[in-house]
Each structure stands twice: as C-alpha cells, then as structure tokens.
Amino acid sequence: MNTKIYRHYQGTGRWGSPVMMLGGMVLVISLLLFLLAPLAVRSFTAFPAALGVFLLLYGLTARCSIPTGRLLRHILLGLLALALLVFAILEIVVLTGSRSQVAAGAEAPEVMVIFGCQVRADGPSELLRDRLDTALDYLEDHPEMTVVVSGGQGPDEPMSEARAMYNYLTARGVDGGRIVLEDRSSSTWENIQYTQALFQSGTVAATEHILAVSNGFHLSRIRMLWDREWERPYTLSTLAAPSSHLPSRLSMYLREPVALVKSWLLDR
C-alpha cells in the first residue's frame, strides 16, 4: 500500500468504527450489569465501563489527522499504562497488609472488633463466615475478651450484619453478654467511627489494645482509616481471615485497590 492510499485509509477512520462499536457494546453491557446485578456486584461494573470508554476514545482518534491521531493514541496508551501501574502498586499494598499481626505481652488485645460483610436470607455470606470462624478460633483461647460486632443493615439484607454476627457467635457458644452490637454503620469508615463512639460513651470499656478481624484483603484499609479516626494512643492488632469463596476472593482483590483510593480521598 503506497503512502497516499495509506493516508486515505487512515483518514477515513475505517478501523476506528469497529473499535468504537465494541466500546459502545461494552458500555451497554456494563450498564445492564449495573441495573440487573445484585448490589454487591454493581461496583465491579466500573471496570468494564472504563474499558468501554477507553475503546470509544481510542476509536475516535482514527477520525483525526494522522499526526494528531497518533499523538492522541500515544497519550491514551500512556494513561492506560499509568493506571495499570498505579493499580499494581495499590494491589501490592493490599497484599502486603493481608496478614495477621497480633501484639503480645503488655500490648496484647483486650477488645475484638469484627467488621461486617453481606448477610443473605440464609445467614452470613461466605466472607462473613470466614471472619466469624477466625474470630471463634481466637476466642477459644481468649474467652474473657469483649467482642464488638460492627455492621448495619443494607437494603438487600434481612437483618443488620451486627445481629447476624451476634446470632452466629452465640449459637456457637460465645457468651452474648460479652458481645456489643454496633448496628448503624454502612461502610468501613462508619464501622470505625461508630465503634470509637462505643468506647467514648463507655458502652465498651476504654482500652488502647484492639484486635480488628476481617478478611485479609480488607486489613490495609482498616489500618489506614483507624489511624485517621482514632483520637488517642492505641495498638491495633489484626487477625486475617481467609477468603474461602474463590469468586468473592478474586472480586474483592480487584475491588480493594479502588476502595483504598476512595477511602484515602473521601473518608474523612
């Protein structure tokens, strides 16, 4: 193909139209997923939606002159590479924080805080059961520990997450008198805020030694927000629950880097 024909082919944007059509299809599918999928899945539609927008913009560059189109494509690819790099760095932060760190000796935890997760009609979701079973294992060796169960009731939940956790723990032998329910929160940030209010009001005896229990992917964000909100000296130990449900584990490790940025920017 000689230069003149090549320039004409590029200028007509023939390859751009299929790319734009594909981007539009991806956006439509993302919208349908957002409208029809369960509430817990909707946030993940941002990933295909972002891909759809990228394809639309990339296809539009074919309608520009050759030098302008080439420059815009380089810019778009550069932004994509930067986004992937930032995502990879955040994923490393999430992964490195996904482990138990329990203080010993004088700084050993005195109050356990279990962070809520989705409750279904038949009880706690797989991720929440992982958190509760991990807490139960620890409580076997620390039977006098006070436990705060933190989580409100979402629009698709039959009861508050705190109540579901209370029922699960007491059914397995934990003394209900040792469990304090925080049933107002709807996010990790509110989990921490309302839990701190329990300490401030005297509902939970004041202590500087806390044990946070959640799935491993959640712990980096908990540490960041706890440090931002907690007003007095503290030692925050963490207990990492496994994520036994593979689809949930994969989706949460995709979601959590984005949630980490959102919490860093907005949860104040």
N, C-alpha and C positions, 0 to 999 in steps of 0.2 A: 504494500500500500504506500503510494508516494505521499509526500508531506502535505500537498494540497488536499488530497482526498481524506487523509488522516485528520487534518484540521477541520474539515467539513463534518466528518463523523463525530468528532468530539463536540463540536459546536451545537449539533442537533440534540445532544443530551440523550441519545438513544439508550445508553446503558444506565442513565440516571433514573429513567421512568420505572423499570423493574425494581430498582433498589427502593425508590420511594413507595412503590406499591407494597413491597414487602414490609417496609417500615409502618405503613398505614395498617396493614393486616396485624402486625404485632401490637400496635396501639389498640386496635379494636378488641383483640383477644384479651389484652391486659384490662381493658375497661369491663369486659364481660366477666372476667375472673373477679374483679373488684366488686362487681354488683352481685354476683351469684355465689361466690365462695364464702365459707364460714368466716366469722370475724377474725379469728386467729390467723387466717391465711392472707387476708387482704393486704397487709403491709408489704408482703413479698411481691405484689404486683408492680411495685415501683421499679424492680429490676428489669422485667421485660418492657415496661413503659419507657424507661431510659434508653434501652436498646432501640425501640421504635423511633424515638426522637432522633437518636444518632443516625439511624438509617435514612430518615427523611432529610436531615440536614446534609448528609453525605451525598444523597442523590441529587439534591438541589444544586450542588457545586457543578454538576455536569452541564447545567444551563448557563454557566458563566463562561467568559472567555477562557482560553486555555491557561494563560498565566494566573489569572485570578482564581480559577477553579483549582489549579494545582496548589496554590498558596492556601486556600481555604481547606483543602483536604489535608494538607500537612498540619494545619492548626488543629483540625478536628482529631486527627490521629494522635497528635501530641497531647491534647486534652484527655483523650481516652487512655493513653499510656500513663499520664499523671494520675488519673482517677484510679487505675488499677494498682499503681504503686502505693498510693495512699491507703487503698483498701487492704493491700497486702501487709503494710506496716501495722494498721489497726488490728488485723487478724492475728498478727504476732503478739500484740499487746493482750488481746483476748486469750490466746492460747497460753501465754506465759503466766497469766493470772488464774488459770483454771486448775488450781490445786489447793489442797488443804494446807492451812498454816495455823496451827493451834498452839498458842502460848502455853508455857508450863510454869510451875513454881508459883511465885507471888502474883504473876500476871495471868494465871490460868482463868479461863472464862467463868463467869458466875451466872450470866443470863444468856439464854439461847434465843435468837430471833430467826424464825423460819419464814422465808419470803414466799408469798403465794404465787400460784400459777392457775391455769384454767381448771375449772370444775365442770364436769359434764353431768348429765342426768343420772348416770350410774356411779358417780363419785369423782374423786380426784383424777385428773388426767395422768398419763404415764409419767410426765416430767414431775408433776407434783408428788406422785407416789415415790419417785426416786428420792426427792428431798425428804419426805417424811420417813421413809425407811432408813435413810442415812442418819437422820436425827434420832430415830429409835435405837439404832446401834450405839450411838454415843450416850444416850440417856441410860442405857443398861448399866454403864459404869459410872454414871453421874446422876443418881436417882433424885438428888435434892435440888437439882437445877431448876430455876424458874424458866418457863418457856413462853415467848411471845409469838403468836401466830398472826401474821400480817397479810391482809388482803381483803378487799371489799367484794361486792357482787357486781359482775358485769351484766350487760343486757341479755346475754345468752347463757347465763349461769343460773341454776336452780336455787342456789343459796350463796352466801358470802364464802370466799375462799377461806377466811379465818374459821368459820363454823365447820366447813368441810374438814379442815385440818384438825380441829378440836375433836370432831367425831371420830376421825381415823385414829388419832393418838389414844384417845380414851378407850376405844374398842380394843386396843392392843395393850392395855394395862397401865397407861400413864395416868397419874392422879390428876383429875380435872381441876382440882384446887390449885395446882401449880401452873396452870395454863392461863394466860391472859390473852384475850381476843382484841386485836386491832382490826376492825372490820369496815373502815371508811376509805381506805386507800384504793387508788385505781392505777398506780404506776410505781415503779421502783423509788422514784423521788418521794412520792407520798408515803410509801412504806416507811422510809427513813424518817420523814418529818413527823408522822403520827406516832411512830414508835418513840421518838425522842420526847414527844409530848407526854407519853405514859410515864417516862422517867421524871419529867419535870413536875407532873401533877402528883407524884407519889404513888400512883397506881402500881408501878413496879419499883422496887427498892433501888435506890441510886447505887450505881456501880460504874467503875471505869473499865471493866473487863467484860467484853461482849463477844459472843460467838454467832456469826452470821452463817446461815445454812441456805444454800441454793445449788443449782446445777453449776458445774464448773465454768461454762461459758458466761455466766452472769456475774461472776465474782469481781472481775476487774471494774465493772461499772459500779458495783456496790461499794467497793473501796473508795473510788473517786468521789461518789456522792456522799458517802458517810463522812469523809474528810471535809467536804464542803459544808455540811449541815451541822455536824456535831459541835457543840459550843464549848465543851470542857475537855480536859485531857482524857484520853481513852486508849485502850489496847483492843484492837479489833482482830480477833481470830476468825478464820474462815474454814468452813467444812464443805468440801466439794462433793456434791452428789453426782453420780454417773448420769448419763442420759441414755437409758436403755432402749428407747424407741428410736430406731435409726432415722426415719424420715424427720422426726422432730429435731434430732441432734443436728442433722445436716442443715435444716432450715434455720435453726437458731444460730449456728455458726456463720451463716450468711447474713442474718439479720443483725447480730450483735455489734459488728463494727459500725454499722449505720446508727444503731441506737446509742452507741458510745459517743459519736459526734453530736447527735441530737441532745443527749443529756448534758454534754460539756457546754453546748451553746445555750440551751434553753432552760435547763433545770436549775433555777437559782431562786 
